[in-house]
């Protein structure tokens, strides 16, 4: 669980998610998960939070105490165009 301020950008929230997960990563099979590039999508009330330079309080559908879900994938799993199709 991380808490963010309404004046933060989507990009800053994504960085906070990655930092929080980086501290909890464990070392499996000699690989350091911190070096694996991650792709983060943030979703609130079924809507994708974008672009990264948008400020949370400017997004009309995001309200105080809302839950934002973070979807993480590695960069290799990223498929262009999937978001547009949803």
Secondary structure, DSSP 8 states (H G I E B T S, - for coil): -----TTSBHHHHHHHHHHHHHHH---BTTB-GGGS-EEEEEEETTEE---TT-BGGGSTT--TT---EEEEEEGGG--TTHHHH-
